[in-house]
Amino acid sequence: MSGARPPALPARLRPPRPAFPVVDRHRLVDAVAAGVQSAPLTLIRAPAGSGKTVLAAAWATRARRGVPPARLAGPPAWLTLDDGDDRPGVFWSHVIAALSRTGAVVDGAPDPGRDLDPAFVDRLAAELLTHDAPVALVLDQAERLTDRRIGRQLDQLLRAAGPRFRLVMVTRTDPALPLHRYRLDATVAQVRYDDLAFTPAEVAVLLELHGVRTPELTRMVAERTEGWAAGVRFAAMALQDHRTAAAADEVRASLEPDGSVLGEYLAAEVLDALPPAHLDFLTRTSVVAELTPGLAEALSGRRDSERLLAELVRGNAFVLAVPDAAGAYRTHPLVRDLLGTVLARESPGEAVTLHRRAARWFAASGRLTEAVDQLVAAGDWAGAATLVVDGGALAPLLVPGPGSALVGRLERLPADVDTPAAAAVLAALAVGRGEPRRAARRLSRCDERLASLGRGASGSGLALAVAATRTMLADGVGDAGATLAAAGHLLEVVRGATWVDPARLGELRALGLLAAGTARLRDGDPVAACTDLAEAMAALAAAGDEQPGTDGSAGRRASAGGDGAGGNGVDGVDGRAAGPGGGGDDGVDGCAAAIRLRCLGMLALAEASRGRLSRVRELAGAAEALAGESSVAAADRPAAAHLARAWTALQRQDLAGAQHWLRRAVRIQESRDDPLLASVGVLLQVRLRRDQGDADGARRLLERSGTGPAWVRALIDAEAAAVDARRDPTRDATRDTPAAPRPAGIEPQAARVEQLLQQAHRQLARGEAEASRAAVVRALRLAERDGLRRPFTHVSPRVRRLMRLDADVAARADWLRPGGAGPAHTTRAEDEDPDGGVPPGRALSDRELEVLRHLSSLLTTEEVASAMYISVNTVRTHIRGILRKLSASRRNEAVRRARQLGLV
C-alpha cells in the first residue's frame, strides 16, 4: 500500500487516561474481551456520560498488557474521532495512522484530500489477513461518523477481514452499519446502557473513592441516578466536601437538573444534540413517566410517534424501552426532570394543558392513579376528586392496600377544596385512617348536595361514594344495625351503577358484603356471616377476572398499549370511561388484596365460632400467604385470622400454639380497637389461663374484660362460671360442672360433645354404665372429626375414670393422647400449622393422594414421575408434604400410616 501519511495525532491515537477516580468493573471489561473474541464487531452504545470510553480504555489497556483473554496480534489500535473525520479520506488516513502505531500495518495511508480509492479497503483487508491473530481497532466517539460511505466501507472491511479484524465502536447512537444483519448472523457483541449502569455496590465503591461511606447516601444516589455513571460522579463530587448532616441535601441539589452542573451537562451533551422536532417531542411528553405511542400522539400531536420513539431509543436521548412492556418507553428521570423544568418555566400554560391531556388519556385507559397524578400536577384537585368519585374508585381509600398509590396522592388534597366530590374523598380518607368523627362531618356536606339533587342523585358517583363511605364508617364504629342498613343500601346502589368499571364495582360490592358479614358476626349469626363473606370473596374473584391478572402490573401493562380517548367529565376527564385497563390500576389491585385479607380473616373467625376447625386452618393459611405475597407488614395483617388460629389451637389443646397466635393478635392495633376482636381476645385468653390451670389469672382477666357482642359475653360468662365452680371449696369433686351455655349456632359441635359428656356423668351417677359408655363413645366419635380435645380436658373425674379403665372406650380415646394417632396431633407454635393437625384424609391434596397410592405400590420417585407426567422434583415436593401431614419420617412409615387411616 502506498500514499501520503496523515499528520501525527498522538493524543487521539491512545486510550485517554481518566482524570478522576475510576471503579474497576471487571464484569464489563470481561464482557468487552469476550465480545472481541467472539465477533468481528463489538458495539459499546449508550447515551452521554455512561462510562463508555472509560470501559473501552480499561479493556484496551488490559489487552495492551497481554492480559488474557486478549489473544490479539498486538495491542489494540485506538482512534478518538472528531467532526473532521466524517470524510472517507480523512477517516481512513487516521485509521491507518492508528493501525501503524501498533504495527498492524506498515504504510499505505490514503490522501486525506482526495476521494478514496475503491480498491483501498480490499488492500487493507488483505494486509490484515496476513496476521496470525486478529487485529483490533477501537473507534471512540463513533457517533461522529454520519457519512454513509464510511459505514459501507467499514462493513466491507469487516466482511472481508473478519477472521483477522476486530472493530470496537464506542458510540452514543447506532452506527451507519447494517446492524440487523450483524444481529441475525450473530457477528456483533453489544454492551448497552443497562449493562453500563452502576450497580448499588459499584455506586458505593465510587462514593468511597470520594471519601463517602454512608449506606443511606449510597442508596439515595443509586435510586436517583439509576446507576448513570455521570450522575453518580456528580453526586460524589458534591459530597466529598460536605460529609455532614446536610449531605443528603447536597445529593439532592447536585442531582436537580435545573440550575446545577448536572443540568448544564445534560443540556449540552443531550438536549442540544437533538434536532428541534425531537426536542419538542420529548419536552411535550415529559409530563408522564412512561410513554406508549398512543399517549405520545395525544401529547405531541404527532402521528409518527411510534417511529419517533424507536428512533430516540437508538439515539442519544436517554429514551429507554420499558422491560416486559411491549411498546412502552420512558425517559431517564433526570433528563425528564430537566425537560419538565424547562417546560414549566418557559410555557407554564402549555404544561397545564399537557397534564390535563395526559389525564384524559389515562382515565380513558382505566389508569386511575396516573390520571389523578396528572390532574394534581395541573393543580386541579377538584377535578382529581371528581375523577375518583365519578369513577367509583373509593374502595382504595376506604381500605388502603399496602403502599396504596392512590391514597398517597390524595392525602395531600387541600381541606379548602369546597366541592361535594372533594368532601367525599376526604371522608373516605378519614374512614381509612380510622377517624370516624371527621368522616361524619365530611359526609354531611355530601348529604346536602345529594338532597339538592333529589331523585336524580341516586344514580350518581357521589351517591355511590357516600353509600360506600357510610357503610365502612358504620363498620368501623362497630354498630351492627347501622352497618347492615348501610351495606344493604350500598349493594342496591352498586347494582344500579352500570357506568362504573366492573372491577371497581366488584370491589365496592365486596366491601358491602364484608361489612354485612362482619355485622352479622357481631350479632352472633356466624352462618349468615360466612355466607356474606364468601360472597364478598366471590365478588373479588369476579372483579379480578375482568383483568388479565390481578397483581396490578398485568392490567396496567395491558392498557399501556391502548390509545385511550377523552371523555366528558370535569375538563374533559371522565372517570366513567374505562378502557381495556380499567380494573388493572395499581391502587385498585392493592385495595383488592386488602379487602381479601379482611374477608379471609373475618371468615376464619366466623368459622372458628361455628366450630369448623379444619376450615379455619385453610382460611387463616390463605390469609397469611396473601399477606406475604402482598408484602403486608405484620402490624397490618388481620388480627381476626390470628384469633381464629388461637381459637382452633385451644379447642385442640395446642396451648403453645394458642399462646403464640394470641401474642401475634394483641400486637395488632385493631385487636384492641374493634369491640368484637377485643372481646374474642379476652375470651381466648381466659380459656387459655383456665386450660393451663391458672384460675387466678383467668379471674383477673375476667375482672378487666369490657363490653362486646352479646354472644361473646355469654361465652366469657360461661368460662367465668366454670372458673368459679372449680374455685368453690364446698363443691363435691365428683359433681359435674354444668355445661357452658352457648348462643345458638356458636360452637355447636363442642356444645353437643359437652352435652354428651354431661349426660354420661349423670348416667354414671345413676349406675347406667352401658348408656354412659355409649354417650362417651358418641362424644369421642363426634369430636375426632375436627380434633376437638378441649371438652375432654374438663370432664368430671367419673367420666375420666371411665375413659381410662374401660378398655373399649380407652381404645377409642387413643387419639386424645399427645402424639396419638388421631387428627388432633399437636405441633409446636413455630411449625407451619401451629393450630394443630387436620384429619390426614382431608389434609392431603388429590395429587398427594395419587402419589401416596403409587408409593404404596413400591414405585420409585422416577417411576411415579413418569406415571403422573410430572417432574421428579415435583414428586419430591409432594412426598415431603405427605410425610409432614402424616407425621412420618420415612416413606414406608407414611404408607403404613395411610393404610391404617384407610387412605390407600
N, C-alpha and C positions, 0 to 999 in steps of 0.2 A: 504494500500500500504506500502511496506517496501523497504529498501535499504539504501545504504550509501548516506549521504548528500554531495552535491558538496561543494567546497571551497567557502568561502564568497566572493561576488563580489559587494560590496556596491556601487561603482561608476557606475557600469553598470546596476544596478537594480533600478535606479531612473532617472527621466527625467533630462537631463542636463539643467543647467541654463546659458542662453546666457551671454557672457561677453561684449556685445555691445548693444546699444540702439535697442529696438525692437518695430516695429509698431504693435499696437493692431488691428488685422484684424478679426473682429467679423464674417464677412461673411464666412471666411474659417473655423473658429472654429465651427460655426454653421453647416457648411456642414459636417464636420467630425462627430459631435454629431448626426446629422440626419442619416448619414450612419451607425453608430454603432447601432442606434435604429432599423433600417430597415433591415439590412443584417448581416449575420454571418461574412462576410469578408469585410473589408474596406481597399482599396489599395490607398496609397499616393505614387504615382510613378512619378518621374521627374528626370532630369539629376542633376549632382552635382551643389551645390550652389543655388538651387531653393527655399530653405526655408522649406524643408520637415520636418526636425527634429524640427525646431522651432515651426512649426504648430502643430505637434503631441504633443510636450511638452506643448504647450499652452492649447490644449484640455485636456490632461491628468491632468494638474494642476487644471483646472476648474472642471473637473469631480471629482478629489480628494476632492475638497471643497464642493461637493454635489450640485453644481450649476445646476439647471435644464437646459437642459433636460437630465441629466446624466442617472438616472434610472438604476443604476447598483447595483450588490450585494455588492460591496465595491469599493474602489479606484482601478483604472486600474493598472495592473502589467506592469512593464517596463523592457525590456531587450535590451541592446545595444550589438549587435553581433560583433564578430571579426573573423578572419580567422580560429581560433582554434575551432569555434563552428560548423564547417562544417562536423561533425561526429555525427551520431544519438545519441550515448550515451552521449557525452559531451553536445550536444544541449539540449536534454531533461532534463538532470540534471540541467542545468542552467534555463530552463523554470520552473521547479518545484521550484527552488530557488526563482524565481521572483514571482510565484503564492503564495508560502508560505509566502513571505514577506508581502503580502496584506491580508493574512488569507484565501485565496481562497481554498487552500489545506493544509493539516497538515503534511504529510510526504510522503514517497514513491519515493524518487529520485532514478533513476537507477544508476548503477555503470558506471561512465564515461569510464572505461577501457574495458567494455565488450559490446558484441552485445546486442541490445535492445531486451527485452522480447517481443515476438509477442503480448502478452496479455496486455502490458503496456498501450497502447493507449486506449483500451476498459476500463481498470480500471480507467484511468484518466477521461474519458468521463463520467463514472458512478458517480464519485465523483462530477464532475461539475454539473451534472443534479440534485443533491440534493439541490442546491441553489434555492431560491425563485425568484431571478433576475439574469440576465446574468453576467458572469464574463468576464472581458475584459483584453486582453493581447496585449501590443504594442511591436512589434519586429522592432527595429531600425537598419538601415544598412542591411536590409534583402537580399540585392544583394549578400551578402557573402555566402548565402546558395545555393550551387550548386549541392549538393548531392540529387539525385532524390528520394532516400529513405526517406529523411526528407520531401520532398514535398508530397509523398504519405501518410506519417504518419500525416502530418498536414491536408491533405484533409480528411483522415479517421476521425480525431478528429472533424473537422468542421461538417461533415455529422452526426456523432454520437451525438455530444453535441451541435449542432447548436442552439436549443432553449435556452440554458443556457451558451453559449460561444460566445464571440465576439473577433475576431482577427483583429488587425490593423497592417498592414505591411507597413513600410516606406522603400522604395527601389528605386534604380536608374534604375533597369531593371525589366522586368516581372519575377515574381517568378515561381518556378517549380511546378505550380499548374494547373489543367485543367481549365484555365480561360474562355475558350469558353463555358464550361458547366455552370459555375457560371453566366456568362452574359446571357446565354439563360434562366436560371432559375431565373434570377433577384435576385441572392443571393450575389451580390458583389456591393459595392458602391465605386466610384473612384474619387479621387482628382488628377488631372493631371497637366502637366506643364502649360497649358493655364490658368488653374484656379489659379495656384500659382503666375503667373506673376503679378507684382505690377501694379496697375492702376496708371495713372498720379497723381491722388490725393494722393495715398499712397506713391509714389515717393516723392511728395512734403513734406509729413509728415516726412519721413525718413531723407530727407535732412535738414529739420528744426530741427530735433533732433541733427544734427551735426552743427547747427548754420547757415545753408544756407537758405535764404529766397528769392531767386531770381527766378521769374517765367520763365525767359528765360533759366536759367541753368536747372531748373526742366524739361522744355520741351526737352532740349538737352539730358539730361541723360535718360529720358523716351524713346526717339526715338532711341538713340544709343544702349541701353541695351535691349529694348523691354520688360522692366519690370523684367528682370532676377535679382533675389534678390542679388546674389553675385556681379554682375556688378554695381548695384545701390550702394551697400555698398562700393565697391572700390572707386567709384566716390565721395561718401560722405566723405570718409576718406581723399581723396586728396584735397577736397575743404575746410575742416574745418579749415585748417591753411593758406588758400590762398583766402581770401574774398576780392580780389582786382580786378582791371580791367583785370588782367591776369587769372581770374578764369576760363573763357571759355577755355583757353589754357590748364589749369590744368585738366579740364574734358577730353579734347581730349587726352591728354597724358596718363591719368590714364586708358582710355578705348582703347588705342592702344595695341593690344596683343603683338606686338614684343618688347621685352626688358622691359616690365612692370611687376609689381606684378601680375596683372590680367593674363598676358601671362603665367607666371610661374604657376599660379593656374590652368589654363586650360590645360596646358601641363601635369601637374602632375595628375590632377583629371580626365581628359577626354582622352587626346591622349595616355598617357602611359598605360591606362587601355584597350586600343583597341588591338585586335590581329593585327599582322603586315599586313595581307591581307586587313583587314578593314581600317586600317590607310592609306595604299597605295591607296585604292579606294577613300577614302574621299579627300586625297590630290590631286589626279588627277581630281576629279570632282569639286574641289573648285574654278575653274576658272569661273563657272557660278553661278548665284543666285538661279535658280530653275532647278530642275532635273526631267526628265522623264526616264523611263527605257531605251528607245532608245538612248537618249542623253548620259546617263550614260555608256551605252555599247560602244558608239562611242568614249568616252573619256578614258575609262578604259580598253576596250578590253574584258570585262567580259560578257559572255552571260547570267550569272545568276544575272545580275544587279537588276532585279525586286525583286528577292528573297532577295538579299543582302540589298536593300533599306528598305524592310519591316523589316528585322532583325535589322537594325540600328535604325529604328523608335522605336522599342521595347527596344533597348539598351541605354547605357549611352553615346550617341554620339551627342546629340543636333541636330539630324536629325528629321525634323517635316514634317508631311503631310500638304500640302497647302490646306487651306479650299476652298471648292467649286471648286476644280480642281482634278477630279479623276485621280489617277496615277501620280500626281505631288508632288515633295518633295523639301525641302530646308533645308540648314544647317543654324543654327543661325549665323547671320553676324559676331559676334565676333569670333566665332570658325572658320568660313570660312576665315576671315581675317588672323587669325593666320596660318591656313593651307596654304593660298596663300603666306604669307610672307616666310614661310619655303620653299615652292616650288621655289619661285623666287630667294631666297638666295642660296639654295643648288643645284637647277637644272634650271638655267635661260633658257637654250636652250630648255629643256623639257616644260617649261611654255609657251614659244612662240609657240611651236608645238601644245600644247593643246588648246591655244586660237585660232589658225588657224583651228584646227579640229572642235572646237565648232562653229566657224564662218561658216564653210561649212554646218554643220548640221542645224543651224538656217536659213541660206539662203535657203537651200533646203526645209525647212518647212515654208518659207514665212515670217519669223520673222526678218524683215529687221533691225530694230533698234538694236536688240540684236546681230545680225551678225556684224553690224558696231561697236558695243561696243567691241566685241571680237577682231576685226582687229585693232582697236585703241589700245586696251590693248597689242596687239602684236607689236605695233609700226608701223603698216603697214597702214599709212594714204593714200598712193596711192591706195592700194587695197580697202580701205573703200570707197574712192571716185568712183572707178571703179564699185564697187558693186551697189552704188546708181544710177550711170548713166546707167549702163547696165540693171539695174532692172526697169528703167523708174520711179524712185521714187523721182523726182524733185518737185512734187506738194507740199509736206510738207515744202520744203524750200522756195518756191515762195509765198505760202500763209500759213504762220505758224499758226497752231491751238493753242488754249490755252495750255500753258505748253508743247509745242511740244518737245517730247523727241529727235527726230532726229536732229532738229535744235540745241538743246543743246549739242549734241555730236559733230556735225560737225563745230560748231562755233570756235572750237579750231584748226581747220585744218590749219597747217602752210602755210604761203603765199609762202614759197620757195619750196613747193612740185610741181615740174615742170612737170605735165602731163596734157593732154587735159581734162581728167575727173576731175582732181582737179580744173582746171580753170573753168569748167562748174559748179561745186559745189559752188565755191567761187562767181561766177557770180550770181547764183540763190540766195545765201545767201544775196548778196548785194541788189538784187531786193526786197527780203523780208524785208530788213531793210530800204528800201527807199533811196538807194544810186545809182542812175542811172549812173553816170559817172564811178564809179568803176566797175559796172556791164558791161558797154560797153567795158571797157578796157579788162576785162577778156574774154568777148565773142570774141574779135578779135583773141585771142590765139586759141580758138576753131575753128574759121573760117579758120585759117591757116591749122590746122590739117585736117579739112574736105576737104579743097581744095586739099591737098596732097593725099587724099584717092580717089578722083574722084567720079565716079558714084556709086561705092560701098558704099560710106558714107551715102547714103540716107536711108539705112535700118539699121543704127547703133544706139546704145543707145545714142551716142554723138549727132547725128543729132536730135534725139527726144528731148534731153536735151536743145540743142541750140534753137530749134523751140519754146519750151515752155517758156524758159527764155526770148527770144526776144519778144515774144507776151506780156508777163507780163511787160517787160521793156517799150514797146511802150504804153501799157495801163497806166502804172504809170506816164509816161510823159504827157499823155493826147492827144497824136497825133492820131486822129480818123482814118485817112487814113492809116498810118503805122500800126496801131493796126489791122484793118480789113485785110490788106495784110498778116501780120504775123499770125493772127488767122487762116486764110484760109490755109496757109502753114502747120500750126501745125495740123489742122484736117486731112489734107492729110497724114502727117507722122504718125499720130495716127492710121489711117485706115490700114497702112501697117506694123505696129509694132506688129505682131502676136505673137512674143516671150514674150511680156510683160504680166504680170498678168492682167486679165480683170478688176479687181477692180482698179488697178493703172491707166490703160488705161482710164477707165471711168472718173477718176478724171482729167486726163490731157485733155480729151475731154471736160469735164465741164469747165475747165479753159479757153480753147479756145472759147467756146460759151459764157462764162461770159464776156470775153474781147470783143468779137464781139458785144454782146448785149449792153455793155456799150458804145462802139464806135458808134453804131447806134443811141443810145440816145443822145450822144454828137452831132451827125449830125442832130438831130431833126426828127428822124423817130421812134417814140415810138412803133408803131405797130410791125415793124420788130425787134425792141429791145425786146419786150415782147416775140416774137417767139423764138429768140435765148436764152433768159434767161430761158424760160420754158423748152426748150430742154436741157439746162445745168442742170436744176433740175432733169429732167428725166434721164440724164446720171448718176447723182449721185445716184439716186434711183436704177438704174440698177447695179451700182457698189456695192451698199450695198447688193443687192440680191445675189451677188457672195459669201457672207459670211453668216453664221448663226447668224446674228445680226450685228449692225453697231456701237456698243458702244466701240469697241476696245477690251474689255475683252472677249467677246464671241468668236470672231475669234481667239484671241491669245490662249485661252484655248483649242479651238478645235484643234489647231495644236500641243498642248503640248503633246498629247499622240502619235503623229506620229513619225515614225522612219525615219527621213529625210536622204537622201543620198547626197553625194557631187556631184558637177558639174564640169565644165571645165573652170571656169573663172580664174581670177588672183589668182595664188597659189591654184587653185582648188576651189575657191569660185565663183559661178556662179549666178549673180543676175537674170538671166533669169529663173532659176529654181524656181518654186513656188509650194510648196506642198499644203496640204489641208488648211493651214492657210494663204494663200497668201494675201488676202485682209484684214486680221484682225490685221495688225500691228498697234500698238498704234499711231505712228506718222502719218500713213496714215489716220486713222479714225479721229484724231483731225483735220487734214487738211480738211477732208470732211465736218466737221461741219463749219470750217471757210469759205470754198467755198460756202456752202449752205447759210450761213449768208449773204455773199456778194450778192449772187443771189437774196435772198429774199428782201434785202434792195433795190437793184437796180430795181428789178421788181416792188416793191411797188412804187418807184419814177416814173418809166415809166407809170404805171397805173394811178398815180395821174396826170401826164401830159396829159393823154388821157381823164381825167375826170371820170374815173371809180372808184368813191369814195368808194363804198361798197367793192370792191375788195381790195382796199388799206388796209382797216381795217383788213381783213383776213390775208394778207401777212405780214403786219407790226406786227400783233399779233403773227404770227408764228415765226417771227424773234426774237421777244422779248422772247418767250417761249424757243426757241432753245438756245439763249444766256444764259438764266438762267440755263437750263439743262446742258450746257457745261461749266458753271462757268466762262463765259466771263466777264471781268471787264467792267464797264460802259464806260471807256475811249476807249475800243476796240470794242464796238458794232457799227454796221453800221450806220453812220450818215445819209445815204440815207433813211433809214426806218423812222428816226425821222423827216426828212424833208418832207417825204411823208405824215406822220400824220399831220404835221403842215399845209401842203397844203390842205389836206382834211378838217381840222378844219376851215381854213379860208373860204373855199367855203361854208361851212355850218354855218359860222358866229359864231363859238365857239371860240371867241377871247382869252379867258383864256386858252383854250386847245392849241390853236396855239402858244401862247407865251410860254407855258410850253414845248412843243416839240422843238420849236426853241432854247430855252435855253439849252436843252439837246444836240441838234445838235452842237451848236457852241462850246461846251466843248470838242468835239472830234477833234483831230488834222486834220484828213482827210477832214473835212468840210472846213478847211482853206487852205489846200494844193492842193486839187483837184479843178481845174478851174470850172468844171461842178457843183460840190456841192457848191462851194463858191458863184457862180453866182445865183444858185437857192436860196441859203440862203439870198442873198441880195434882190432878187425878193420878197420872202415871207415876209421879214422884212418891205419892202416898202409897200406891201399890208396891212400888219398889222397896220402900222402907219396911212395909209390912212383910213382904216376902223375904226380906233379909233378916227378919226377926227384930227389927228396930221399931218397937211400938212407940217409944218416946219420940223418936224422930218423926214418925208418921203423925203423931198427935200435934207436934209443933208445926208441921206443915199445914195441918187442918186448921189450926188456930189462925194462920196467916192467909188462908185461902179467901179470895174475894168473890165477886159475883161472876156469873157466866150463864150459859144456856141452861135451862131447867133440867134437861136430861143429863148433862154432865154433873150438875149439882146433885142429882139423885144418885149417880154412881159414887160421887165423893161421899155423900151421906151414908151410903151402904158400907163403904170402906171404913168410915168413922164408927159405925155401929159394930162392925166386926172387930175393930181395934179395941173398942170399949168392952166388948164381950170377953175378949181374951184377957183384958186387964182386971176384970171383976174377980176379986178374991173369993167371993161367995159362990162362984159359978162351979158346978159339978163338971169335972174334966171329961166325964163320959157323955155329957149332954151335948147335943148337936148345936152348932152355930146356925142361926136362922139364915136361909138363903138370901143373898143380896138381891133386893128387888130391882128390876131393870125396866125402863120405859119400853113400850112395845117396839120391836124392830131393832133394838140395841143388843148386840151380842146374843142373838137367840140361841146359838149353838152352846155357848158357855152356860147360858141360863138353863137350858134343857139338861146339860150334864150335871149341873149343880142340883137341879131338882131330883134327878135320878139318884144322886149320891145321898141327898137328904132322905129320899124315900127309903133307900137301903138302910140308912141309920135307924129309921123308925121301925122298919121291919125286923131288924136285928133286935131292937129293944123289945119287940113283941114275940121274939123267938121264931120268926118266919125266915129260917136260914135260906131255903131254896129261893124264895121270892127275892130276898135281899141279894143273893148271888146273881140272880138274873138281872136285877137292876144295875148292879155294878158292871156286869159284862156289857150290857147295853150302853152304859156310860163310856166304858173303855172303847167300844167299837165306834161310837159317835165321835169321841174326841180324837181318835187316832188319825182320822182322815186329814185333819189340819194340824196335828201335833199339839193339841190343846192340853197342856200339862197343869196349868195353874189351879183348876178346881180340885185336882187330886192332892195338891200341896196343902190344902186347908181342910181336908176331910176329917171327920171325927176319929178319935182313936179306935172306936169299934170297927168302923169301915176299914181303917188302915190295917187292923189286925186280920180282918177277913182277907184282904188283898195279899197279905204276907203269908198266911197259913193255909189258905185254900189253894191246893196245887193247880186246879184248873184256872182259877182267877189269877193266880200268880203268873202262870204261863202267858195269859192274855195281857197282863200288865208289864210284860218284859220290856216293851218299848219305852216305858216311862223312866227306866233307869238311865243315867248318863252313859252315853256310848252304846245304848241298846240298839237293837236292830230296827227300831221304828223310825218314823219320819221326823220325830222331834229331836233328833240328834243335834246337840248344841254346838256352836262354833265360837271361837274367840272373837272379840269385838273387832279385832283388826282384820279378820278374814273377809273374804269377798261378800259373804252372806251372814252378817252379824245378827240378823234377826232369826236365826235358827234354820234348820233344814226344811226341805219341802218333800212331800211324798215322792220318792225317786221316779215312779212311773210317770208323774206329771212333770218333774223337773227335766227329764231327758227330752230333747227335741226328737222329731221324727227321724232326722238324719243320724242323730246319735244312736237311736234305737236300731236303725238299719246297720250301722257299724257294729253295734253290740251283737246283733244276730250273726254277722259274718265272723266275728271273733269267737263266738261260741262254736262255730264250725271249724275252728282251728286254722282259719286263713291268716296268712302273713299280712303285714301292712301293705306291701306292694300288691298282693292279690286282692285285698279289699279295695285299694285304689283303682285297680283295673276293673273290678266288678261294678264299681259305682261310678266310673268315668270321672273321677276327681283326682287331684294330685296327692302324692304321698304326704306332703306337708299338711294338706287339709285333713287327711285321715288322722295324722298325729295330733292335730288340734282337737279333733272330735274325741280321740282316745283320752286326752288329758281332761277334757270336760267330763267324760264318763267316769273316770277314776275319782275326780273331785266330788261329783254328785253322788256317787255310790260309796264314798268314804273308803275307797280301796287304794292300795299302793301298787298292785300288780294286775295285769290283765286277767290272769286266771282267777284271782280273787274277785274281780269285778264280775266275771262271768258266773262264778258260783253265787255271788250275792244276787245277781239278776235272776238266776233260776229260782232262788228262794222266794223272790218277790213276784215270780210269775211273769217277768218281762220277756223272757226268751224260752 
